[in-house]
Amino acid sequence: MKYLVLAALVACVPVTATALSCRPHSVVAAFQQAQASESHFVVVRGKLNFDVRKLPKVNYNNQGATPELTLIKAKLTGMPLSKTGFNAPFSKPVTLAVSCYGPWCATVQQGTEVLAFVELGAKGNVVSTNPCGGYLFGTPTPRMIRSVTGCFSGKSCAPLR
């Protein structure tokens, strides 16, 4: 009987109160996706500067009004990954592409260290992120840096556990 009551309660939970379920995402997964893509990417360790007021906001009373994609002009300053590591200057304008899945939007913080996979294109440089990962990682750990450096240099490129 307890299980029947529990099942009835769970069925009454509104969709907006349930959590977004994403597959595990890591810098290795992002590296592998970028490598498999027809686009060209550069991995940059640095800081993003942008107008945080332009980040998408969810109106929980009208979730359909949440934009699926918000493009924000930004500047990425740091160092790109090369054969010798992260040791050359990088300071370029980028477009920060922030996706939302229903009421869940990617989170991006201004001025904190990031590991960004920058898609290079004829229309400019783009850093894409979404609630489940994407190509932007905030506050990268030493393990994340070692993993992406290993992938880049042709070493083992297995997803982190």
C-alpha positions as CSV (number, residue, x, y, z in Angstrom):
1,M,0.0,0.0,0.0
2,K,2.9,2.4,0.8
3,Y,4.3,1.9,-2.7
4,L,0.9,2.6,-4.3
5,V,0.7,5.9,-2.3
6,L,4.3,6.8,-3.3
7,A,3.6,6.1,-7.0
8,A,0.5,8.3,-6.9
9,L,2.5,11.1,-5.3
10,V,5.3,10.8,-7.8
11,A,2.7,10.9,-10.7
12,C,1.4,14.2,-9.3
13,V,4.9,15.9,-9.4
14,P,4.8,18.6,-12.0
15,V,7.3,18.2,-14.9
16,T,9.1,21.4,-14.0
17,A,9.9,20.0,-10.5
18,T,11.6,16.9,-12.0
19,A,15.3,17.0,-12.6
20,L,16.9,17.1,-16.1
21,S,18.6,13.8,-16.8
22,C,21.8,14.1,-18.8
23,R,24.3,11.6,-19.8
24,P,27.7,12.0,-18.1
25,H,29.8,14.6,-19.9
26,S,33.5,15.2,-19.5
27,V,36.3,17.0,-21.2
28,V,37.3,13.7,-22.9
29,A,33.7,13.4,-24.3
30,A,33.9,17.0,-25.5
31,F,37.3,16.4,-27.1
32,Q,36.1,13.2,-28.8
33,Q,33.0,15.1,-30.1
34,A,35.1,18.0,-31.4
35,Q,37.6,15.6,-33.0
36,A,34.8,13.7,-34.8
37,S,33.2,16.9,-36.0
38,E,33.8,18.4,-39.4
39,S,34.4,21.8,-37.7
40,H,37.7,22.9,-36.4
41,F,38.2,23.5,-32.7
42,V,40.9,25.0,-30.4
43,V,40.9,24.2,-26.7
44,V,41.5,27.3,-24.6
45,R,42.2,27.6,-20.9
46,G,41.3,31.1,-19.8
47,K,38.6,33.5,-18.7
48,L,35.4,34.6,-20.4
49,N,34.2,38.2,-20.1
50,F,30.7,39.0,-21.2
51,D,27.5,40.8,-20.1
52,V,25.9,38.4,-17.6
53,R,22.6,40.3,-17.9
54,K,22.3,38.8,-21.4
55,L,22.2,35.2,-20.0
56,P,18.8,33.5,-20.6
57,K,16.4,33.7,-17.7
58,V,13.6,31.2,-17.1
59,N,10.1,32.4,-16.4
60,Y,8.7,29.5,-14.6
61,N,5.1,30.8,-15.1
62,N,5.7,30.8,-18.9
63,Q,8.4,28.2,-19.6
64,G,7.6,28.2,-23.3
65,A,9.0,31.8,-23.4
66,T,12.5,30.5,-22.4
67,P,14.7,30.9,-25.5
68,E,16.3,27.7,-26.8
69,L,19.5,29.5,-27.8
70,T,21.0,32.8,-26.6
71,L,24.0,34.2,-28.4
72,I,26.2,36.6,-26.4
73,K,29.3,38.5,-27.5
74,A,32.2,37.7,-25.2
75,K,36.0,37.8,-25.0
76,L,38.0,34.8,-24.2
77,T,41.5,35.5,-22.8
78,G,43.9,32.7,-21.9
79,M,46.1,30.1,-23.5
80,P,45.3,27.6,-26.3
81,L,46.4,24.0,-26.1
82,S,49.3,23.1,-28.4
83,K,51.8,20.3,-28.7
84,T,53.8,22.0,-25.9
85,G,50.8,22.5,-23.6
86,F,48.9,25.7,-22.7
87,N,51.6,28.3,-23.2
88,A,50.8,30.8,-25.9
89,P,48.6,33.9,-25.6
90,F,45.0,33.8,-26.8
91,S,42.7,36.9,-26.6
92,K,39.8,36.9,-29.1
93,P,36.2,37.8,-29.4
94,V,33.9,34.7,-29.2
95,T,30.2,34.1,-29.4
96,L,28.9,32.4,-26.3
97,A,26.1,30.1,-27.4
98,V,24.0,29.3,-24.4
99,S,21.3,26.6,-24.9
100,C,18.3,25.9,-22.7
101,Y,16.3,22.6,-22.6
102,G,12.9,23.6,-21.5
103,P,13.3,25.3,-18.1
104,W,17.0,24.3,-17.7
105,C,19.6,26.6,-19.1
106,A,23.4,26.3,-19.1
107,T,25.2,28.2,-16.4
108,V,28.1,30.4,-17.2
109,Q,30.1,32.5,-14.7
110,Q,31.8,35.7,-15.6
111,G,35.6,35.9,-15.0
112,T,36.2,32.4,-13.6
113,E,38.7,30.1,-15.2
114,V,37.2,27.9,-17.9
115,L,38.3,25.2,-20.3
116,A,36.6,26.1,-23.6
117,F,36.4,24.2,-26.9
118,V,36.2,27.1,-29.4
119,E,34.7,26.3,-32.7
120,L,36.5,28.2,-35.4
121,G,34.4,29.3,-38.3
122,A,34.0,31.8,-41.1
123,K,31.3,33.6,-39.0
124,G,33.6,33.8,-36.0
125,N,34.6,31.8,-33.0
126,V,31.9,30.1,-31.0
127,V,31.8,28.5,-27.5
128,S,28.7,26.4,-27.1
129,T,27.3,25.2,-23.8
130,N,24.0,23.6,-22.6
131,P,22.6,22.3,-19.4
132,C,24.1,18.9,-20.0
133,G,27.6,20.0,-20.9
134,G,28.6,21.2,-24.2
135,Y,32.0,22.7,-24.9
136,L,32.5,24.8,-21.8
137,F,33.8,23.6,-18.5
138,G,34.0,26.0,-15.5
139,T,36.9,25.8,-13.0
140,P,38.8,22.9,-14.7
141,T,40.6,20.6,-12.3
142,P,44.1,19.4,-12.8
143,R,42.7,16.0,-13.8
144,M,40.6,17.6,-16.5
145,I,43.7,19.5,-17.8
146,R,45.8,16.3,-17.8
147,S,43.0,14.4,-19.6
148,V,42.5,16.9,-22.4
149,T,46.3,17.3,-22.8
150,G,46.6,13.6,-23.1
151,C,43.9,13.4,-25.7
152,F,45.5,16.1,-27.7
153,S,48.9,14.5,-27.6
154,G,47.5,11.1,-28.7
155,K,47.7,9.3,-25.4
156,S,44.8,7.4,-23.9
157,C,41.6,9.3,-24.3
158,A,39.2,7.4,-22.1
159,P,36.3,9.2,-20.4
160,L,36.9,10.2,-16.7
161,R,35.2,8.1,-14.1
